[in-house]
Amino acid sequence: MNNLNQLVTPLLKVAELKKYYPVKGGLFSADRTVKALDGVSFELQKGKTLAIVGESGCGKSTLGRLLTMIETPTTGELYYQGQDLLVKDKMAHKLRRQKIQMVFQNPYASLNPRKKIAQILEEPLLINTPFSAIERREKVLHMMAKVGLKAEHLHRYPHMFSGGQRQRIAIARGLMLEPDIVIADEPVSALDVSVRAQVLNLMMDLQQDFGLSYVFISHDLSVVEHIADEVMVMYLGRCVEKGTKKQIFGYPRHPYTQALLSAIPRLNADLRRERIKLTGELPSPIDPPPGCAFTARCQHAFAQCRHSRPELTSYHDHQVACFATDLTNI
């Protein structure tokens, strides 16, 4: 019965997660609210990768900080293996935080420049485990080998490594406590193109070795196509389309998703899509439009789009939030 519950219960469940930031008004203006995340829901299964994509300002990184509990949501629900992550229980909260780790975008800023690599990697073990110094060092050396680093790197400082090596160190640090879930926030965007494939392949190998689940945040759809199992497309703090990688890349239904995919460069002319150029600017999260947030940039918008906000609708596990998209063939 327990095994059946494990199969049914998702590893991570998010329901209507919101994050609002108050903005103080000036002398002659009222206080306002930035709706950075405005009701996002999804489930993550063990061993799978969910990619979160969208333009800058869509709420991707805010979502990542909420999932790792760096910040707390304004409202919503967050469950890890059926346990409420937002319940006010300090000991349980600390334990569950160990199972959800994060790899940040910039390897030049995410590592303490004043600490050697041995100290950086041992710190999570020192704080969260009863391991002895010898046990900590053995675990550090084992993890370094897993990410392609040598024992001689232990006593070097972060500035002595390349960008790709620093991100390998950051990945190793995120895995020191043996988490089940890794939130990867643009983990390869700051790296040279020649190094990106190496780091992506490393992450996929580690996923197989440790049974990891990834929430992979990125704006680069060519990277997402390489690593994702499922894709969630976000726009102005909300999900506009969600489905398997095959559904999103093969049969995109939302006009915004179609525009994003048309911008992917392809060497093979048969795989190229007709370029869809978006005009206008991303609406402000302080003052979002009353209807669909994409209306001003959508070539298919009509009257209903300007007055009513479309909700996610399921069509054979492919979810789309759009009045204008023809979904009859899904």
N, C-alpha and C positions, 0 to 999 in steps of 0.2 A: 504493500500500500504506500509506503514511503517513497519507493522508486517511482510509482505512478504519480504521486504529488510533485516530485522533482521534474517529471516530464511535462506536467501541465503548468506548473508555476514558472513564469519567466524569471530569469536571473535578475533583471532590472525592469521595473514597471513605473512609468511616469504618467500621471493623469492631470491634465489641465494645469500644468506648471506655469506660474506667472511671476515676473519680477518687475516691480515698478520702483522708480527712483524719484523722490521728490526734488523739485527744482525751486529754489527760493526766487520769488519775484522781486522786482525792483521797487523803487519808491512809489511808482504809479501803476504797477502791475501786480496781479495776484500770483500766488504760488501755483506751480503747474506740476505735471507728472510725466516722466518719460516711461513709456511702456516698452521696455527693452525686450521683454518676453511676455506674450499675451495669450497664454493657453495652449501649451504644447503637450501632446500625449503620444507615447509609443511604448513598445515592449522590446527588450533585448534578450535573445536566447543564448544559452551557453555555447561558446565556441564560434559565435557569429560576429560579423562586423557590420555595424550600422553606420553609414556615412551621412553626415549632416552637411548640406551644401547651401550656398547662397551668397549674395553680395555682402560686402562689408557693411555692417550696421544692421544685419538681419536678425541678430540675437544668437548666433552660433556660439561665440565664446562665453556669453552670459549663461547659456544653457550648460556649457561645460563646467563653469564654476559652481553652478547649482548642483550638478550631479556629484561633484567631489566635495560638496558641502563647504567649499571655501566661502560661499555666501549662502544665505538661507532664502528660500522663495517667499514672495509676498503671500501667495496662496497656492494651493495645489497639493498633490500627493506624490510621494516618492517611496518606492518599496524595493528592497533588496532581498531576494529569495522569500518574498511574502512578508518580510518584516518592515515595519514603518521606520524609515530613516529619519523622519522629522519628529519622532517622539522624544520627549525631554528626559532621556536616560543617559547620563554622561558616560557610564562604563560601556553600555551597549553601543552608544554613538561612536566611541573611540574604537571599539573592536570593528565595527562595520566600515569605518573610514579606512582601515587598513586594507580592506578588500576592494576598495575603489581608489585607484591611483591615477595621476595625471602626468602626461608628458607635454611640456609647454612648447610654444612655437619657436622661441629664440634661444638656441643653445648657448649663445654668448651672454645672455642675461639670467638664465635660469640656474646657473651654477655659481656658487660662492667663490669669487676669485681669490679669497684669502685662505681657502682650505685646499689641502691636497685631495687627490681622488680617493685615497683610502678613507679619509675622514668623511667625505661626502657620501660615500656608499655605506659606511658603517653607521652613520648617524641614525637612519630609520631603525636599525636593529638595536642600537644603544638605547633609544627612547622606548621602543615598543616590545622588546623581547628580553628574556632573562639570559641570553647567550653569553658565554664567557668571551674574553678577548680573542682566544684562539678560534673558537667557533665562528665568531664574527668575521675574522680574517679568512677563514676557509670558505665561508659563504660568499664573501666579496670576490675572492679569486675565482670561484666557480662561476659567478655571474659575469665577471669580466670576460672569462673565456667564452661564455655563451654569446656575448655581443661582439666578439672579435677583437678584444683588447688583451694585452700581454701583462704579465705580473710586473714587469719593469716599469709599467705606467703608474703603479700605485702611488709613488711618492712625487708625482709631478703635479703642477698646478694647471687649472683649466686653460690658461692663456697659452700653454705649451702644446695644445692640440688643435687640429683643424676643426672646421665646423662639423663635418661628418663624424669625427671622433667624439666631439663634445655631445652630439646628439645620441651617440651610442652610450655614453656615460649617463646621460639623462634617462635613457630607456632602462639601463641597468639599475639606476637608483629607483625608478618606478616599480621595478620587479623584485626588489629586495625583500619585501614583506609577503611575497607570493600572493598578489591580488588576483581576484577573479575577473575584474573589469579594469580596463585601462582607457582613460579619456585622452585621446591624442588630438591636441589642438594645433592644427596646421604643422605637424611635426617635420615636414620636409620643405616647407615653403621658403625657409631661410637658407637652404643648402644649394650648392651648385647642381646644375642639371645632371652632371655626370655621377653625382653622389646619391641623388634621390632614389634611383632604382635600387641601389645597394641597401639603403636604409629601409625601404619598403619591403624588399625581399627578406631582410633580417626580421622585420616585424611579423611577417607572415610565417617565417620559420619558428619564431618564438611562440606565436599563437598555437601552432601545432604541438610544440614541445610542452607547453604549460597549460594548454586548454583554455587560453585567454579569450575573453570577449572584448571587442573594441567598439568604442564610440569614436569614429574618425571624423574630425571636423576639418573641412577643407573648402576652398573656393575653386580648386583645380579639378575639373571633372575628368581629365585624363588620368589623374592619380586615383581618383575614386573608382573609376572603371577597372583599375588594376586590382584593388584590394577589397572592395565592398561586396557584401551579400545582399544588403538592403540599402535603400537610399531614401532620405527624407529631405525634400527641398523646402527651404524657409524663405519667407519674404516679410519684412517688417514685423518680426517677432512671432509670426504664425507659420504653421506648416501649410503649404499649398498643394503638395503632392507627395505621396509616399507609396513605395512598392518595392519589388525585387529589382536587382540590378538589370535583369533582362527586360522587365517592364518599363523601367525609367529610360534606359538607353535605347531600347528597341521601339517602344510605343509611348513616348511622352505625350501627355494629354493637356497639361496646363500650358497656356501661352508663354509663361515665364520660363518653365522648364525647357520648352522648345527653343526659346531664345538662347538660354545658357548652352544647350547642347550644340546649337548651330555655330557657336564660337570656338568649339574644339578644333584645333588644327589637325588635319589628316593628310598624310602623305599619299594614301591610296585615294584616288579621285572617286572611286565607286562608293566610298564610305563618307564622303563629304556631304554635308547638309546645306541647303540654301540658307545663306546668312540672313538672320533676322536681327535688324538693328533696332534697339530700344531707344526711343526718344524720351525726353523729359528726365526728371530727377526722382530719386527715391524719396517718398514722402517723409515728413518729420515724425519720429515716434512721440514727440510732444503733442503734435496736433494731427493725428491720422485722419484720413478722409472718412466720411460716414459710411460709405459702402465698401466695396472691394478696394483694398489698398493698391492694387495693380491697375486700376481703371485708367488712370491718366497716361499710362504707358502701353496699354493693350489695344491692339488694332481690332479686336473682336468685341470690345465693350459696347453695351447698350444700356437702356434706361435703368433696368433692374440692378445692374452692377453699381450704379452711382448711389443707390439708396439702401440696398440690402447687402449684408456681408455673407458670402457663400461659406457654408460649413463643409468640412470633409465628408465626402460620401463614398462608401465602399462599392466597388464594382469588381467582384471576384478577387478580393485582397489587394486591389489597386485602388488607392484612395486619392481623390481629387477634390479640390475646393474651387469650383469654377462654374458659373452659370452658362458661359458661352461655349465651353468645350463640348464637342459631340462625343458622347460616351457610349453610343449605341453598339459599337463594334468591339467593346472591351470583353 
